Amino acid sequence: MSIDSEAADATARALLDIVPLVMRAIRAEMRSNRKAELSVPQFRVLSYVHRRGSTSLSDIAEHMGLTLPSMSSMVDALVGRRFLDRRPDSLDRRRVAIALTDGGQEAWAAAHNATRDSLIRRLRGLGPEKRAELEAALATLRRLFSEEGDGSSAEGGTHVNP
């Protein structure tokens, strides 16, 4: 194994160890925050729709890694709670577009803000240099794993969008 391959292997192992710890902290915060009354998967659905503005059931299912029937059940529940709305797609009337309702936007914002506040409390202990290092690493991860990116360019700026 080359030095580059060994370094990449070590980084991959570190990611596999660290990402679950971060997700566990986020899940714990989501469970403790009963204002929004959302499960983590429901929050992820609302987050995806929030980023997209409007999307299809197939796109959400693919993003979540669920079958269409499973995703349909979750979306039905969120529609029933008036967090999501189904309407004919403006470009293709045969398709159904799924969008956030005002109530869905409020539930997403409440869960997002509470979770962000929890992360802020954890990050306050970092000094400016460590925080800058973390932001640079997160910017690199964003480029490597973004849905738009192909991961071919890992170098560049260090700004992380909230």
N, C-alpha and C positions, 0 to 999 in steps of 0.2 A: 504494500500500500504506500502511495507517495505521501510526502509531507502534507500537500494540499488535501488529499483524501483523508488523511488522519485528522487534520484540523477540522474539516467539514464533518467528519464522523463525530468528533468531540462536541462540536456545536450542535449537531442534530440530537445527540444524547442529552445535552443540557436543555434544549428546547422541550424535548419529550418529558424531562423531569420538571421543568419550571411551569410550562403552560398549564398543566393540571392544577398546580398550586394556585395560580392566579384565578383560574376558573372556579376553583373551590371557594375562594374568598368572595368572588362575585356572586356565586350561587347563595352563599350564606347571607350576604347582604340582601339579596333579592327575597330570600325567605323571611328575613327579619323585618322587611319593609312591607307591611300589610296595607299601606295606603293605596298602592297600585293594584294589589291582589292579582299579580301576574306570576305565573310560573316562568322559569328561565326559558323554556322553549317558546312560550307565548310572547315573552319579551323579545326574543330573537326574531319571531315572525313580525311583530310590530316594528322592530328596528329595521328589518329588511324593507318592509313596505314604506316606512318613513324615508329611507334613503332613496327608494325608487320613485316615490310619489304615487304610482299606480303600477300594478303588475299582475301577472297571471298566477293561477294556482300552480301550474306546472313549474314556473320559475321559483316560486316559494318552496315547493316540494324539493326541487333540485338543490336549492341553497341549504335547506334543512337536512337533506339526506333521508327524506321520508318518501314513502309511496304516496301516490295520488289519493287513495282512499284515506290513509292516515292523515294526510295534510288537509284533505277536505273536511274531515271531522273536526280538526283543530280550528280551521277557518270558520266552520259553521258555529262552533262555540263562541268564537270572537265576534262573529256577526250577531249572534244571539245576545251578546253582552253589549252590543252597539259600539264595539271598538273598531270593527271593520265594516265596510260596505261593499256589496257586489253590485256592479252595474255593467251595462253593455259597453264594450271597448269602443272608444270614439273612432278608431281606425278600422276595426273589423267587428261588425255587429254579431258575428258568430261566436266571438270570444267574450269572456266575462273579465272585466278589470276589477281588481281588488284594491281598495284604497282605505286609508285611515279616516275615521270619522273624527269629529271634534273631541268626542269622548275618548277615542283611541289615542289621539294626539296627547291628551291630558294624562292618560294612564301611562303612555310611553315616557312622557316627560317626567312624571313623578318617579317612576322606577329608575330612569336614566340619571336624574339629578341626585337621588338618594344614593345610588351606587357610585356615582362620580364623587360625591361628598365623602363617602367611605374611603375611596381610593386616595383622595386628597389628604385625609387624615394620616394614611399610611406613608404617603410620599413627603409629608412635611418634614420628616426626620432626615431627609437627604439634604446634603449641602448643595450649593449651586453647581459645583463641578460634577458631582454624581448625577444630579438631575439632568444636566446637559448630556452626559454620557448615555443615560437611559433614553432621553429623547432622540439622540442620534441613532441608537440601536433600534428603537421603535420605528423611526422613519425608514430605516433599512428593511425591517420586517414588513412594513406596510408596502414598500415597493416590491419586495419578493413575493408577497402573498396576496396582493390586491387582485380583485377580480378583473381589473382592466389590464394589469401588468402580466407579462409573461415570465418575470423573474430573471430576465437576461441582463438587466442593469441594476446592480446592487450598490453602486457608488453614487454620491451626489450630496444634496443638501441635507440638513438635519431638522427641519421644521416638521412638527407633528401637528396635524389639524385635529382640533378637539372633536 
